[in-house]
Amino acid sequence: ENMVARMDIEGFGACSNIGSCAAECPVGISLENIAILNREFLTAKVASNNLA
């Protein structure tokens, strides 16, 4: 959640599948890895909402 909050502050996130986020990533994270992280984050968020 801290990473997502920081991404929002920096205006980075909500990446589409056209690759613009990977092109702008300052540390060169690939689009494939960004997609994996987004998928894992959404899965964890849904799971935590189901526990609440």
PyMOL Python script that loads the backbone (N, CA, C, O; Angstrom):
from pymol import cmd

cmd.read_pdbstr("""\
ATOM      1  N   GLU A   1       0.815  -1.187   0.000  1.00  0.00           N
ATOM      2  CA  GLU A   1       0.000   0.000   0.000  1.00  0.00           C
ATOM      3  C   GLU A   1       0.861   1.254   0.000  1.00  0.00           C
ATOM      4  O   GLU A   1       0.500   2.255  -0.619  1.00  0.00           O
ATOM      5  N   ASN A   2       2.002   1.210   0.692  1.00  0.00           N
ATOM      6  CA  ASN A   2       2.894   2.370   0.692  1.00  0.00           C
ATOM      7  C   ASN A   2       3.402   2.675  -0.707  1.00  0.00           C
ATOM      8  O   ASN A   2       3.498   3.836  -1.104  1.00  0.00           O
ATOM      9  N   MET A   3       3.728   1.618  -1.457  1.00  0.00           N
ATOM     10  CA  MET A   3       4.218   1.812  -2.817  1.00  0.00           C
ATOM     11  C   MET A   3       3.143   2.460  -3.681  1.00  0.00           C
ATOM     12  O   MET A   3       3.432   3.372  -4.456  1.00  0.00           O
ATOM     13  N   VAL A   4       1.916   1.997  -3.550  1.00  0.00           N
ATOM     14  CA  VAL A   4       0.826   2.546  -4.348  1.00  0.00           C
ATOM     15  C   VAL A   4       0.568   3.995  -3.963  1.00  0.00           C
ATOM     16  O   VAL A   4       0.332   4.833  -4.834  1.00  0.00           O
ATOM     17  N   ALA A   5       0.611   4.301  -2.674  1.00  0.00           N
ATOM     18  CA  ALA A   5       0.423   5.685  -2.231  1.00  0.00           C
ATOM     19  C   ALA A   5       1.507   6.583  -2.810  1.00  0.00           C
ATOM     20  O   ALA A   5       1.223   7.693  -3.258  1.00  0.00           O
ATOM     21  N   ARG A   6       2.738   6.111  -2.802  1.00  0.00           N
ATOM     22  CA  ARG A   6       3.841   6.905  -3.357  1.00  0.00           C
ATOM     23  C   ARG A   6       3.684   7.087  -4.867  1.00  0.00           C
ATOM     24  O   ARG A   6       3.964   8.161  -5.401  1.00  0.00           O
ATOM     25  N   MET A   7       3.239   6.042  -5.543  1.00  0.00           N
ATOM     26  CA  MET A   7       3.006   6.146  -6.986  1.00  0.00           C
ATOM     27  C   MET A   7       1.947   7.200  -7.280  1.00  0.00           C
ATOM     28  O   MET A   7       2.073   7.951  -8.247  1.00  0.00           O
ATOM     29  N   ASP A   8       0.903   7.264  -6.455  1.00  0.00           N
ATOM     30  CA  ASP A   8      -0.139   8.274  -6.636  1.00  0.00           C
ATOM     31  C   ASP A   8       0.414   9.678  -6.430  1.00  0.00           C
ATOM     32  O   ASP A   8       0.089  10.592  -7.188  1.00  0.00           O
ATOM     33  N   ILE A   9       1.249   9.854  -5.407  1.00  0.00           N
ATOM     34  CA  ILE A   9       1.865  11.156  -5.137  1.00  0.00           C
ATOM     35  C   ILE A   9       2.711  11.604  -6.321  1.00  0.00           C
ATOM     36  O   ILE A   9       2.692  12.774  -6.703  1.00  0.00           O
ATOM     37  N   GLU A  10       3.446  10.670  -6.894  1.00  0.00           N
ATOM     38  CA  GLU A  10       4.338  10.985  -8.010  1.00  0.00           C
ATOM     39  C   GLU A  10       3.609  11.066  -9.352  1.00  0.00           C
ATOM     40  O   GLU A  10       4.207  11.433 -10.364  1.00  0.00           O
ATOM     41  N   GLY A  11       2.321  10.725  -9.360  1.00  0.00           N
ATOM     42  CA  GLY A  11       1.567  10.740 -10.612  1.00  0.00           C
ATOM     43  C   GLY A  11       1.916   9.590 -11.529  1.00  0.00           C
ATOM     44  O   GLY A  11       1.777   9.697 -12.748  1.00  0.00           O
ATOM     45  N   PHE A  12       2.368   8.492 -10.952  1.00  0.00           N
ATOM     46  CA  PHE A  12       2.782   7.321 -11.718  1.00  0.00           C
ATOM     47  C   PHE A  12       1.877   6.168 -11.342  1.00  0.00           C
ATOM     48  O   PHE A  12       1.724   5.860 -10.160  1.00  0.00           O
ATOM     49  N   GLY A  13       1.294   5.545 -12.300  1.00  0.00           N
ATOM     50  CA  GLY A  13       0.418   4.423 -12.012  1.00  0.00           C
ATOM     51  C   GLY A  13      -0.698   4.363 -13.025  1.00  0.00           C
ATOM     52  O   GLY A  13      -0.655   5.044 -14.049  1.00  0.00           O
ATOM     53  N   ALA A  14      -1.684   3.561 -12.745  1.00  0.00           N
ATOM     54  CA  ALA A  14      -2.800   3.349 -13.664  1.00  0.00           C
ATOM     55  C   ALA A  14      -2.267   3.040 -15.059  1.00  0.00           C
ATOM     56  O   ALA A  14      -2.757   3.566 -16.059  1.00  0.00           O
ATOM     57  N   CYS A  15      -1.274   2.195 -15.105  1.00  0.00           N
ATOM     58  CA  CYS A  15      -0.614   1.861 -16.363  1.00  0.00           C
ATOM     59  C   CYS A  15      -1.555   1.094 -17.274  1.00  0.00           C
ATOM     60  O   CYS A  15      -2.266   0.187 -16.840  1.00  0.00           O
ATOM     61  N   SER A  16      -1.546   1.467 -18.522  1.00  0.00           N
ATOM     62  CA  SER A  16      -2.304   0.717 -19.520  1.00  0.00           C
ATOM     63  C   SER A  16      -1.362  -0.317 -20.135  1.00  0.00           C
ATOM     64  O   SER A  16      -0.191  -0.395 -19.765  1.00  0.00           O
ATOM     65  N   ASN A  17      -1.862  -1.080 -21.043  1.00  0.00           N
ATOM     66  CA  ASN A  17      -1.038  -2.101 -21.678  1.00  0.00           C
ATOM     67  C   ASN A  17      -0.342  -1.600 -22.935  1.00  0.00           C
ATOM     68  O   ASN A  17       0.126  -2.405 -23.740  1.00  0.00           O
ATOM     69  N   ILE A  18      -0.264  -0.286 -23.118  1.00  0.00           N
ATOM     70  CA  ILE A  18       0.431   0.236 -24.294  1.00  0.00           C
ATOM     71  C   ILE A  18       1.907   0.498 -24.017  1.00  0.00           C
ATOM     72  O   ILE A  18       2.667   0.835 -24.925  1.00  0.00           O
ATOM     73  N   GLY A  19       2.306   0.340 -22.756  1.00  0.00           N
ATOM     74  CA  GLY A  19       3.722   0.416 -22.429  1.00  0.00           C
ATOM     75  C   GLY A  19       4.254   1.772 -22.029  1.00  0.00           C
ATOM     76  O   GLY A  19       5.456   1.915 -21.801  1.00  0.00           O
ATOM     77  N   SER A  20       3.391   2.780 -21.936  1.00  0.00           N
ATOM     78  CA  SER A  20       3.890   4.110 -21.593  1.00  0.00           C
ATOM     79  C   SER A  20       4.496   4.150 -20.194  1.00  0.00           C
ATOM     80  O   SER A  20       5.466   4.872 -19.963  1.00  0.00           O
ATOM     81  N   CYS A  21       3.937   3.387 -19.260  1.00  0.00           N
ATOM     82  CA  CYS A  21       4.480   3.401 -17.901  1.00  0.00           C
ATOM     83  C   CYS A  21       5.875   2.771 -17.872  1.00  0.00           C
ATOM     84  O   CYS A  21       6.755   3.256 -17.161  1.00  0.00           O
ATOM     85  N   ALA A  22       6.079   1.719 -18.621  1.00  0.00           N
ATOM     86  CA  ALA A  22       7.398   1.083 -18.671  1.00  0.00           C
ATOM     87  C   ALA A  22       8.413   2.017 -19.319  1.00  0.00           C
ATOM     88  O   ALA A  22       9.571   2.063 -18.906  1.00  0.00           O
ATOM     89  N   ALA A  23       7.980   2.757 -20.330  1.00  0.00           N
ATOM     90  CA  ALA A  23       8.885   3.693 -21.003  1.00  0.00           C
ATOM     91  C   ALA A  23       9.292   4.831 -20.080  1.00  0.00           C
ATOM     92  O   ALA A  23      10.406   5.343 -20.186  1.00  0.00           O
ATOM     93  N   GLU A  24       8.399   5.234 -19.171  1.00  0.00           N
ATOM     94  CA  GLU A  24       8.672   6.342 -18.254  1.00  0.00           C
ATOM     95  C   GLU A  24       9.305   5.895 -16.940  1.00  0.00           C
ATOM     96  O   GLU A  24       9.766   6.734 -16.167  1.00  0.00           O
ATOM     97  N   CYS A  25       9.335   4.607 -16.677  1.00  0.00           N
ATOM     98  CA  CYS A  25       9.843   4.107 -15.398  1.00  0.00           C
ATOM     99  C   CYS A  25      11.306   4.487 -15.215  1.00  0.00           C
ATOM    100  O   CYS A  25      12.145   4.144 -16.048  1.00  0.00           O
ATOM    101  N   PRO A  26      11.621   5.197 -14.122  1.00  0.00           N
ATOM    102  CA  PRO A  26      13.001   5.652 -13.928  1.00  0.00           C
ATOM    103  C   PRO A  26      14.000   4.536 -13.635  1.00  0.00           C
ATOM    104  O   PRO A  26      15.206   4.746 -13.762  1.00  0.00           O
ATOM    105  N   VAL A  27      13.524   3.358 -13.245  1.00  0.00           N
ATOM    106  CA  VAL A  27      14.447   2.256 -12.956  1.00  0.00           C
ATOM    107  C   VAL A  27      14.314   1.113 -13.951  1.00  0.00           C
ATOM    108  O   VAL A  27      14.892   0.045 -13.749  1.00  0.00           O
ATOM    109  N   GLY A  28      13.559   1.326 -15.022  1.00  0.00           N
ATOM    110  CA  GLY A  28      13.498   0.348 -16.101  1.00  0.00           C
ATOM    111  C   GLY A  28      12.714  -0.913 -15.822  1.00  0.00           C
ATOM    112  O   GLY A  28      13.054  -1.973 -16.348  1.00  0.00           O
ATOM    113  N   ILE A  29      11.666  -0.832 -15.005  1.00  0.00           N
ATOM    114  CA  ILE A  29      10.834  -2.008 -14.755  1.00  0.00           C
ATOM    115  C   ILE A  29      10.047  -2.320 -16.024  1.00  0.00           C
ATOM    116  O   ILE A  29       9.433  -1.430 -16.610  1.00  0.00           O
ATOM    117  N   SER A  30      10.066  -3.569 -16.443  1.00  0.00           N
ATOM    118  CA  SER A  30       9.411  -3.957 -17.697  1.00  0.00           C
ATOM    119  C   SER A  30       7.896  -3.932 -17.565  1.00  0.00           C
ATOM    120  O   SER A  30       7.353  -4.032 -16.465  1.00  0.00           O
ATOM    121  N   LEU A  31       7.226  -3.797 -18.696  1.00  0.00           N
ATOM    122  CA  LEU A  31       5.761  -3.808 -18.721  1.00  0.00           C
ATOM    123  C   LEU A  31       5.225  -5.122 -18.162  1.00  0.00           C
ATOM    124  O   LEU A  31       4.210  -5.135 -17.466  1.00  0.00           O
ATOM    125  N   GLU A  32       5.902  -6.219 -18.462  1.00  0.00           N
ATOM    126  CA  GLU A  32       5.474  -7.523 -17.940  1.00  0.00           C
ATOM    127  C   GLU A  32       5.484  -7.529 -16.410  1.00  0.00           C
ATOM    128  O   GLU A  32       4.534  -7.999 -15.785  1.00  0.00           O
ATOM    129  N   ASN A  33       6.553  -7.007 -15.810  1.00  0.00           N
ATOM    130  CA  ASN A  33       6.634  -6.983 -14.349  1.00  0.00           C
ATOM    131  C   ASN A  33       5.646  -5.999 -13.742  1.00  0.00           C
ATOM    132  O   ASN A  33       5.106  -6.259 -12.667  1.00  0.00           O
ATOM    133  N   ILE A  34       5.399  -4.883 -14.401  1.00  0.00           N
ATOM    134  CA  ILE A  34       4.396  -3.934 -13.915  1.00  0.00           C
ATOM    135  C   ILE A  34       3.023  -4.593 -13.918  1.00  0.00           C
ATOM    136  O   ILE A  34       2.252  -4.424 -12.974  1.00  0.00           O
ATOM    137  N   ALA A  35       2.711  -5.341 -14.971  1.00  0.00           N
ATOM    138  CA  ALA A  35       1.425  -6.040 -15.052  1.00  0.00           C
ATOM    139  C   ALA A  35       1.298  -7.076 -13.939  1.00  0.00           C
ATOM    140  O   ALA A  35       0.231  -7.213 -13.340  1.00  0.00           O
ATOM    141  N   ILE A  36       2.370  -7.801 -13.661  1.00  0.00           N
ATOM    142  CA  ILE A  36       2.354  -8.793 -12.579  1.00  0.00           C
ATOM    143  C   ILE A  36       2.106  -8.106 -11.243  1.00  0.00           C
ATOM    144  O   ILE A  36       1.284  -8.572 -10.454  1.00  0.00           O
ATOM    145  N   LEU A  37       2.804  -7.006 -10.978  1.00  0.00           N
ATOM    146  CA  LEU A  37       2.619  -6.273  -9.724  1.00  0.00           C
ATOM    147  C   LEU A  37       1.197  -5.750  -9.594  1.00  0.00           C
ATOM    148  O   LEU A  37       0.602  -5.834  -8.520  1.00  0.00           O
ATOM    149  N   ASN A  38       0.643  -5.209 -10.683  1.00  0.00           N
ATOM    150  CA  ASN A  38      -0.737  -4.718 -10.645  1.00  0.00           C
ATOM    151  C   ASN A  38      -1.711  -5.845 -10.337  1.00  0.00           C
ATOM    152  O   ASN A  38      -2.629  -5.675  -9.534  1.00  0.00           O
ATOM    153  N   ARG A  39      -1.515  -6.986 -10.967  1.00  0.00           N
ATOM    154  CA  ARG A  39      -2.393  -8.137 -10.746  1.00  0.00           C
ATOM    155  C   ARG A  39      -2.297  -8.612  -9.294  1.00  0.00           C
ATOM    156  O   ARG A  39      -3.318  -8.883  -8.663  1.00  0.00           O
ATOM    157  N   GLU A  40      -1.083  -8.712  -8.767  1.00  0.00           N
ATOM    158  CA  GLU A  40      -0.898  -9.150  -7.382  1.00  0.00           C
ATOM    159  C   GLU A  40      -1.492  -8.144  -6.402  1.00  0.00           C
ATOM    160  O   GLU A  40      -2.090  -8.531  -5.399  1.00  0.00           O
ATOM    161  N   PHE A  41      -1.327  -6.856  -6.691  1.00  0.00           N
ATOM    162  CA  PHE A  41      -1.885  -5.829  -5.815  1.00  0.00           C
ATOM    163  C   PHE A  41      -3.408  -5.919  -5.784  1.00  0.00           C
ATOM    164  O   PHE A  41      -4.011  -5.884  -4.711  1.00  0.00           O
ATOM    165  N   LEU A  42      -4.031  -6.034  -6.957  1.00  0.00           N
ATOM    166  CA  LEU A  42      -5.494  -6.117  -7.005  1.00  0.00           C
ATOM    167  C   LEU A  42      -6.009  -7.362  -6.293  1.00  0.00           C
ATOM    168  O   LEU A  42      -7.023  -7.306  -5.598  1.00  0.00           O
ATOM    169  N   THR A  43      -5.316  -8.483  -6.464  1.00  0.00           N
ATOM    170  CA  THR A  43      -5.708  -9.720  -5.781  1.00  0.00           C
ATOM    171  C   THR A  43      -5.625  -9.548  -4.268  1.00  0.00           C
ATOM    172  O   THR A  43      -6.532  -9.959  -3.545  1.00  0.00           O
ATOM    173  N   ALA A  44      -4.550  -8.947  -3.791  1.00  0.00           N
ATOM    174  CA  ALA A  44      -4.380  -8.723  -2.353  1.00  0.00           C
ATOM    175  C   ALA A  44      -5.422  -7.745  -1.821  1.00  0.00           C
ATOM    176  O   ALA A  44      -5.941  -7.926  -0.720  1.00  0.00           O
ATOM    177  N   LYS A  45      -5.727  -6.715  -2.597  1.00  0.00           N
ATOM    178  CA  LYS A  45      -6.715  -5.721  -2.178  1.00  0.00           C
ATOM    179  C   LYS A  45      -8.095  -6.358  -2.048  1.00  0.00           C
ATOM    180  O   LYS A  45      -8.805  -6.104  -1.076  1.00  0.00           O
ATOM    181  N   VAL A  46      -8.475  -7.177  -3.011  1.00  0.00           N
ATOM    182  CA  VAL A  46      -9.769  -7.865  -2.954  1.00  0.00           C
ATOM    183  C   VAL A  46      -9.803  -8.809  -1.760  1.00  0.00           C
ATOM    184  O   VAL A  46     -10.804  -8.869  -1.046  1.00  0.00           O
ATOM    185  N   ALA A  47      -8.723  -9.543  -1.539  1.00  0.00           N
ATOM    186  CA  ALA A  47      -8.664 -10.482  -0.415  1.00  0.00           C
ATOM    187  C   ALA A  47      -8.782  -9.747   0.914  1.00  0.00           C
ATOM    188  O   ALA A  47      -9.473 -10.219   1.817  1.00  0.00           O
ATOM    189  N   SER A  48      -8.117  -8.594   1.052  1.00  0.00           N
ATOM    190  CA  SER A  48      -8.179  -7.854   2.315  1.00  0.00           C
ATOM    191  C   SER A  48      -9.565  -7.258   2.524  1.00  0.00           C
ATOM    192  O   SER A  48     -10.020  -7.152   3.663  1.00  0.00           O
ATOM    193  N   ASN A  49     -10.245  -6.868   1.447  1.00  0.00           N
ATOM    194  CA  ASN A  49     -11.611  -6.351   1.569  1.00  0.00           C
ATOM    195  C   ASN A  49     -12.576  -7.450   1.985  1.00  0.00           C
ATOM    196  O   ASN A  49     -13.547  -7.188   2.695  1.00  0.00           O
ATOM    197  N   ASN A  50     -12.319  -8.676   1.548  1.00  0.00           N
ATOM    198  CA  ASN A  50     -13.179  -9.796   1.925  1.00  0.00           C
ATOM    199  C   ASN A  50     -13.004 -10.171   3.390  1.00  0.00           C
ATOM    200  O   ASN A  50     -13.912 -10.748   3.989  1.00  0.00           O
ATOM    201  N   LEU A  51     -11.854  -9.854   3.975  1.00  0.00           N
ATOM    202  CA  LEU A  51     -11.599 -10.164   5.382  1.00  0.00           C
ATOM    203  C   LEU A  51     -12.205  -9.119   6.305  1.00  0.00           C
ATOM    204  O   LEU A  51     -12.476  -9.403   7.471  1.00  0.00           O
ATOM    205  N   ALA A  52     -12.416  -7.930   5.799  1.00  0.00           N
ATOM    206  CA  ALA A  52     -12.905  -6.823   6.639  1.00  0.00           C
ATOM    207  C   ALA A  52     -14.375  -6.923   6.932  1.00  0.00           C
ATOM    208  O   ALA A  52     -14.926  -6.066   7.624  1.00  0.00           O
TER     209      ALA A  52
END
""", "prot")
cmd.dss("prot")
cmd.show_as("cartoon", "prot")
cmd.util.cbc("prot")
cmd.orient("prot")
